[in-house]
Amino acid sequence: MVRDPLPNYNELIDMYNALYDQNEVPYAPECRRTKHYARWIHCNLPPGARILDVGCGRGDILKALLGMGYEAEGTEVASCLLEPGGDLEGLPVRIESVLDLDDEAIYDAVICSDVLEHLLTVDDVKDAYARLCRASKKCVLISAGFKQSSHRFNGKKHRLHFVIEDIYWWMSLFEAICKTKWVGVRKHSILIFGEKKCDM
C-alpha cells in the first residue's frame, strides 16, 4: 500500500519531468492502444481533420495520426519531452495541462489517453471531461486506468494513479456528455470512444 501524502500539481509535474528525463516512465508505448485510436479515427474522420491529443506523453498516438495525414497536435505537462533530443522535439505540441484546456469546438476530435486517472480528485476529472468535450466539435476518445499504480523512483515509491474508480463509473461520466460508440476493456484500463452530445 502506498501511503504518500497527496502531492500538489506542481510536485506531480516535477515528478513526471524527472521520470521522463531519466527514462523511468514505468510503461512502454502501447502499440495496440495506438492502433485502436488510429483505426477509429480513420473510420470516422477524413484525413485533414483537426485532432488534439491531450497529455500526449511520448507522442505515439500523435505521430501515428500525423503519418496518416491528420492535422494533429498535442499537449503535455512534461516539458523535458519538448527539449532538444526529447521524444516530442519538433512536433506540434504545447505545454498545457488538461485542467488548463480552454479551447472551444475547434477540433474534430479530442483524445485523452491515460491522463484522467493521474488527476488528484474526482472533481478535477469531471472538470477535465467538460473541457475535453468543449474543445471538440464531434468526437471524444479517452482511456483511463481503474487500478492503483505506483513506481519506485529515487528510493521511494510514488503513487501514479489518484482517481481509482471502476469501469462503470468511467462509463457513466463519459455518457453524461457523449454518445458512446465503442468500448474496449483491458486488464487494467478502459477505452471509450464516442461523439459529443448535441446539447453540449
Residue pairs with C-beta under 8 A, 6 or more apart in sequence:
2 148
2 150
2 157
2 158
2 159
4 156
4 157
4 158
4 159
6 120
6 162
7 15
7 120
8 120
9 97
9 99
9 120
12 118
12 120
13 77
13 78
13 97
15 153
15 158
16 25
16 77
16 78
17 78
17 79
17 80
18 24
18 153
18 154
19 25
19 26
19 78
19 151
19 153
20 58
20 78
20 80
20 81
20 86
21 80
24 151
24 153
25 57
25 58
26 149
26 151
26 160
29 58
29 60
30 60
31 60
33 61
33 113
33 143
33 191
34 60
34 61
34 64
35 64
36 184
36 191
37 61
37 64
37 65
37 111
37 113
37 141
38 61
38 64
38 65
38 68
40 141
40 182
40 193
41 49
41 51
41 65
41 68
41 70
41 109
41 139
41 141
42 68
44 109
44 139
44 181
45 51
45 70
45 108
45 109
45 138
45 139
47 68
47 69
47 70
48 69
48 70
48 71
49 70
49 71
49 108
49 109
50 70
50 71
50 72
50 73
50 106
50 107
50 108
50 109
51 65
51 70
51 71
51 72
51 73
51 107
51 108
51 109
51 110
51 111
52 72
52 73
52 74
52 75
52 103
52 107
52 109
52 110
52 111
52 135
52 136
53 59
53 61
53 62
53 65
53 72
53 73
53 74
53 75
53 111
53 112
53 113
54 74
54 75
54 98
54 101
54 110
54 111
54 112
54 115
54 132
55 75
55 76
55 77
55 98
55 112
55 113
55 114
55 115
56 62
56 74
56 75
56 76
56 88
56 93
57 76
57 78
57 81
57 113
57 114
58 81
58 87
58 88
59 74
59 81
59 87
59 88
59 91
59 93
61 111
61 113
62 72
62 73
62 74
62 91
62 93
63 91
65 72
66 72
66 91
72 92
73 92
73 93
73 94
74 88
74 91
74 92
74 93
74 94
75 93
75 94
75 95
75 96
75 97
75 98
75 101
76 82
76 88
76 93
76 95
76 96
77 95
77 96
77 97
79 95
80 86
81 87
81 88
81 89
81 93
82 88
82 89
82 91
82 93
82 95
83 89
98 112
98 115
98 116
98 119
98 128
98 131
98 132
99 119
99 124
99 127
99 128
99 131
101 128
101 131
101 132
101 135
102 131
103 134
103 135
104 134
104 135
105 134
105 135
105 136
105 137
106 135
106 137
107 135
107 136
107 137
108 136
108 137
108 138
108 139
109 136
109 138
109 139
109 140
109 141
110 132
110 133
110 135
110 136
110 139
110 140
110 141
111 141
111 142
112 128
112 132
112 140
112 141
112 142
112 143
113 141
113 142
113 143
114 143
114 144
114 145
114 189
115 128
115 144
116 125
116 128
116 129
116 142
116 144
116 163
117 125
117 144
117 145
117 146
117 161
117 162
117 163
117 164
118 160
118 161
118 162
119 125
119 128
119 162
119 163
120 162
120 163
121 162
121 163
122 163
122 165
124 163
125 163
125 173
126 173
129 173
129 174
129 176
129 177
130 177
132 140
132 142
133 140
133 177
133 178
133 196
133 200
134 200
136 196
137 196
138 195
138 196
139 193
139 194
139 195
139 196
140 174
140 177
140 178
140 193
140 194
140 195
140 196
141 191
141 192
141 193
141 194
142 170
142 174
142 191
142 192
142 193
143 189
143 190
143 191
143 192
144 170
144 189
144 190
145 161
145 188
145 189
146 164
146 165
146 166
146 167
146 170
146 188
146 189
146 190
147 161
147 164
147 188
147 189
148 159
148 161
148 164
149 159
149 160
149 161
149 188
150 157
150 158
150 159
150 160
151 157
151 158
151 160
152 158
167 185
167 190
170 190
170 192
171 180
171 183
171 190
171 192
174 180
174 192
174 194
175 194
177 196
177 197
177 200
178 192
178 194
178 195
178 196
178 197
178 200
179 194
179 195
179 196
179 197
180 192
180 193
180 194
181 193
181 194
181 195
182 191
182 192
182 193
182 194
183 190
183 191
183 192
183 193
184 190
184 191
185 191
